Amino acid sequence: MIELLSPKNKRSGPGREAYLRKRRQVMASQTHWVEIDLLRGGEPLPLRGAIAADYRILVSASGRRPQAQLYAFNLRQPIPSIPVPLDGEVTLTPPLSEADAAWLAELLQPHPPTLAPP
């Protein structure tokens, strides 16, 4: 199961409580769990040994519980490659090809403003 957190999951109230119940149910099952938190706002979800970071991805393979892998990263860091537990492991963010990496680097370069034609 892959969960992408929403603001409702990170604010106190019924939405967060419902999400935490669902999380506990899955953690008590044989279902693998991947929780993706790409929201800087709100209260991070509870996790022992959590690392302070802008973003977190939690990977909990059912056969390895209570252990889990936490991938914590900040705004200026790339999203790490995440092994997704399935019947085999799949990488969630494979590396870019050389051509795509060059294209992206060019796209992210600052460009001077230009004047629009009158």
Secondary structure by P-SEA (a helix, b strand, c coil): cbbbbccccccccaaaaaaaaaaaaaaaccbbbbbbbcccccccccccccccccbbbbbbccccccbbbbbbbccccccccccccccbbbbccccccaaaaaaaaaaacccccccccc
